[in-house]
Amino acid sequence: MSTIEQTNVAVSTATAPKLGERLRRLWVYRGLLLNLTKRDLRIKYKESALGFLWSLLNPLMYLVIFYIVFVKIVPAGIPHFTFFFLAGLVPWTLFQNSMFGATNSVVGGAPLLKRVAFPREVLPLALIGANIFTFALQMLVLVGVLVIFRYNFLSPYMLAVVPAFVVECLMLVGFSLILSSLTVYLRDLTHFMELALLFWFWVTPVVYPIQQVYTKLAAHHISFNWALLNPMIVPILTFQRAFYRNALQPVGCPATAPPGTKCTQPILVTFHLGWYFRQLGILFVVSLVLIWLGFIIFGKAEGNFAEEL
């Protein structure tokens, strides 16, 4: 081990700063955090002819694929599927890219980590910052599409969008601290996350209506609260409810219905605005606990980063 690596190990094991000190150090190194965020963005689009336009094209490409599948080939019966899908895809993309990128953030930053003494938490946090920038560009795509097609999405539910975004970011901080530190010791975690995120996507109502989940659970006398154990459901639902009118979806009528009756159900569960704020408040508390655990796990793991890398 080089002298620099030995110094880094000694510093991280000797000081073992507590949570308050870690937060203070992150504030002191906020300039480095911003520079690493810019670096991650430059690396992502380095020597790319379209540059940041790829951030705009990515959700549009997903939209084209899922539109062909779920509207033309296997119709899902969702009115204005374009707006419904984009409303859920944008926050999901932020979550997916941050979760997957976090697994390699410390491992990928090994050269810098071995040369310079700085709060190691900056590495996964910078990656989240880069993805937030991409999220902002994709939000422009979402709002732009709604405006171009003159889709009236303005409603009181727009008030919950910013809290949903903040809660999702806090949740990502906690998850990223845990994943980035564990991957240093468990490199297979990167491959596992690919499969986990694929599974996570399909158990989150991005493509299909949440009403289907609600109805299925109710039919088996299962509380919808069990579905809310998936922490991404509430942010996704919030974005969908804010940017998508709760249109009606045709469904099969019961046998007792008169002939010629057209039966429908709302695409989204008709929760009032207070429900969203209450669920976001619960998730906010959970996210803070997750961040606290993330700092603890990261702090215990970082002592041997230089050796493992």
C-alpha positions, -999 to 999 in steps of 0.1 A, spaced: 0 0 0 13 35 -9 20 62 17 -10 82 4 -33 51 8 -20 45 43 -27 81 52 -62 79 39 -69 47 58 -55 62 90 -75 94 87 -108 76 80 -103 51 108 -89 74 134 -114 102 131 -146 82 124 -167 114 123 -202 112 136 -233 122 115 -232 159 124 -195 161 116 -200 143 83 -228 167 73 -205 197 82 -177 183 61 -200 178 31 -210 215 34 -174 225 35 -167 204 4 -198 216 -14 -176 231 -41 -160 197 -48 -195 182 -49 -205 206 -76 -174 201 -96 -177 163 -95 -213 166 -105 -202 187 -136 -175 161 -142 -200 132 -142 -221 151 -167 -191 158 -190 -180 122 -189 -215 110 -197 -217 131 -228 -180 132 -237 -174 132 -275 -212 129 -281 -225 147 -311 -259 154 -295 -247 159 -260 -274 168 -235 -300 161 -262 -297 124 -254 -313 132 -220 -343 145 -240 -344 117 -265 -342 89 -239 -377 93 -225 -391 99 -260 -375 67 -272 -391 48 -243 -424 65 -251 -423 54 -287 -415 17 -278 -442 15 -251 -467 33 -272 -463 8 -300 -466 -21 -275 -493 -9 -252 -514 11 -277 -510 -5 -311 -500 -41 -304 -515 -50 -270 -539 -21 -262 -539 -14 -225 -571 7 -228 -555 38 -211 -567 71 -225 -539 95 -234 -514 68 -227 -485 92 -238 -491 116 -209 -498 88 -184 -466 70 -192 -443 101 -194 -457 113 -160 -444 81 -143 -413 75 -165 -396 108 -156 -394 102 -118 -387 65 -124 -357 73 -146 -342 95 -119 -345 67 -94 -332 40 -118 -302 59 -130 -292 70 -95 -296 36 -80 -276 18 -107 -250 45 -109 -245 45 -71 -233 9 -72 -201 20 -90 -197 55 -78 -170 47 -52 -154 20 -72 -153 42 -103 -138 71 -82 -109 49 -69 -81 70 -86 -93 102 -70 -100 85 -37 -64 72 -35 -49 106 -42 -69 132 -24 -84 133 11 -121 144 10 -154 131 23 -160 99 3 -198 105 4 -192 131 -22 -189 105 -49 -224 89 -48 -239 123 -40 -223 139 -71 -238 111 -92 -273 119 -78 -266 156 -86 -259 147 -123 -290 127 -125 -311 155 -110 -298 177 -138 -309 151 -163 -343 149 -145 -348 186 -150 -342 183 -187 -367 154 -189 -392 174 -170 -390 200 -198 -399 172 -222 -429 162 -201 -442 197 -197 -434 205 -233 -454 175 -246 -484 185 -224 -483 221 -236 -478 212 -273 -508 189 -273 -528 214 -252 -534 189 -224 -550 206 -194 -530 192 -165 -531 221 -141 -548 211 -108 -543 214 -70 -523 181 -72 -494 201 -87 -487 213 -52 -474 178 -43 -449 175 -71 -420 194 -54 -425 175 -21 -425 142 -40 -393 152 -58 -376 162 -25 -386 129 -8 -374 108 -38 -340 126 -37 -337 120 1 -345 84 -4 -319 82 -32 -292 96 -8 -298 69 17 -299 41 -8 -268 54 -27 -247 57 5 -255 20 13 -251 7 -22 -219 26 -31 -201 14 1 -212 -23 -1 -202 -26 -38 -166 -19 -28 -167 -53 -11 -194 -71 -31 -187 -63 -68 -215 -87 -79 -239 -61 -65 -237 -42 -97 -251 -71 -117 -277 -78 -91 -289 -42 -93 -296 -46 -130 -320 -75 -123 -334 -58 -92 -342 -26 -110 -359 -45 -139 -381 -63 -113 -387 -31 -94 -398 -13 -126 -426 -39 -133 -439 -39 -97 -442 -1 -98 -472 13 -117 -454 32 -144 -468 14 -175 -501 0 -160 -527 19 -139 -525 17 -101 -563 11 -101 -556 -25 -113 -534 -31 -83 -559 -16 -59 -587 -37 -74 -568 -69 -73 -557 -64 -37 -593 -55 -26 -606 -86 -43 -584 -107 -21 -591 -86 10 -556 -73 11 -549 -37 23 -535 -13 -3 -510 -3 24 -490 -34 16 -484 -21 -19 -471 11 -4 -441 -9 10 -427 -2 -24 -412 32 -17 -414 44 -53 -452 40 -56 -461 72 -38 -437 95 -58 -448 79 -91 -485 82 -82 -479 118 -72 -464 127 -106 -491 108 -124 -519 125 -105 -504 159 -110 -497 157 -148 -524 132 -159 -562 138 -157 -578 108 -140 -595 95 -171 -618 65 -172 -608 31 -185 -633 7 -200 -637 -25 -179 -658 -56 -181 -693 -52 -166 -707 -76 -140 -732 -102 -151 -760 -83 -134 -754 -52 -155 -782 -44 -181 -773 -52 -217 -755 -24 -235 -741 -9 -203 -706 6 -207 -686 1 -174 -656 21 -166 -632 28 -137 -607 56 -131 -571 50 -142 -558 63 -109 -572 56 -74 -592 87 -64 -572 97 -33 -576 132 -22 -547 157 -20 -543 152 17 -536 115 12 -506 123 -10 -492 147 15 -497 122 43 -480 94 24 -451 117 14 -447 128 50 -444 91 61 -419 85 33 -400 116 43 -394 102 78 -385 68 63 -360 86 40 -343 104 69 -339 71 88 -325 56 56 -300 84 53 -290 79 89 -284 42 83 -266 50 50 -241 73 68 -236 46 95 -229 18 69 -208 41 48 -188 52 78 -180 17 89 -171 6 54 -149 35 42 -120 26 65 -108 -1 41 -118 15 8 -82 22 -2 -72 -14 5 -101 -29 -14 -97 -6 -44 
